[in-house]
Structure formats: structure tokens, C-alpha cells
């Protein structure tokens, strides 16, 4: 029977990737939201693990694409969804990120979608079509504590829950809890995202617009799908 499964982070990907036809990576603040914004503008996003600037630069040169700057650079294309509203149709951007990019590249042979609050319904519809009765895994990416351990992030739990709710499938208990968390938070979603740890961190760094863009529930009809190493619209 087709079911939806939900586990956190890279370990969750590794547990589920051999059993799922489709993997949905959810990194609301901000990788998945950034990908949705870019794909909506008919750009293509190449995910790349964060942390090695020389490797990122070399990969961008190899692919012949632009390399996203650090979010702190200001005024440049970066992981900030607001910055990606400047992308032109057809542009290609290498987007290093510590969570969403890394998970996107670890999904093995499963079809990979980037899900967030903005595109939850569109991604759920595409996941059902791609899975064709097979298993679907929704992966909240989470953040990192200073020691490198996983920090479960409420915005990713709610983003995963939004996708799971839209799927309408029977789920494992982990998936059902994520769905119920979203349904409970939906009436006050803006308050929750602005007040959560990740939201506060972005607001304090003067990236409040990124939070506002992220919480625009089901405003996008895009279903970003990883094809040949880059996310493009599959809807």
C-alpha cells in the first residue's frame, strides 16, 4: 500500500532512499524556498554542499554557471530567496547550502523534489504522479547546532507537514505527527515562523523579507525537481 514516510535530515534520507520512489526535501528557511523562487522565474538551481569555497568555485566554472554569494554579502544572488527574485529566465546558479543542497544530492535513484510552504500542494501533486503508487518520503532538513549535530527546526516540521497534508495518504506515525503539527499551526503560521529560532535569526540579520516569502502558503504552482544535477520546474 502506498504510504508517506517522514524522517529528519541526512540520516532520514539514508534510511528511506532505497524504499521511496520520491523524496521531498524540505528546508523552509531557506534552501527549498530559494529553489522555489528561482524555478518560478524559470531559472535552474544546481545544489552543492556548503563549506568549501574553492570546490564551489571550481564546480561553478566546470558547469559554466554563476556561483551564489554568501548571504551576508548583501545585494548579490545568494541563499536569500529575496535575492533570487532578481534572477532572469534561463539563468543557472550553483547554490551551496549546508542542509538542503547536501540532502538533495544524497537521494540515490529516487526522484527528488524541493518542497516548502509556498509550493506544498504543487509538490504533493507532482510527488503522487511521479511515485505512481510507490512510497513517498518527506524529509525535513533541520538545522545544525554549533557542534554539528542536527537541530530539528519547527519551520521544516511544518513545511513537511504541509506537503504530507496535501498528499492525503496514510502515513507512518512520524508523518502523521508532522501533518497534525502543520494543521494545528496553520491558523497562526506567520506568528510561528516569525517567532521560531530560525525566523528570529534571519530577522536579526536583516533578512526579514526571506521569512515573509517563506510563509506565503501555497502561493506557488512550481514543483522543483532535480534533473541532471539541477532543480527545474516539473509541474
Secondary structure, 3 states (H helix, E strand, C coil): CCCEEECCHHHHHHHHCCCCCEEEEECCCCHHHHHHHHHHCCCEEEEEECCCHHHHHHHHHHHCCEECCCHHHCCCCCCCCCHHHHCCCCCEEEEEECCHHHHHCCCCCCEEEEECCCCHHHHHHHHHHHHCCCCEEEEECCEECCCCCEECCHHHHHHHHHHHHHHCCCECHHHHHHHHHHHHHHHHHHHHHHHCHHHHHHHHCCCHHHHHHHCCCCCCCCCEEEECCEEEECC
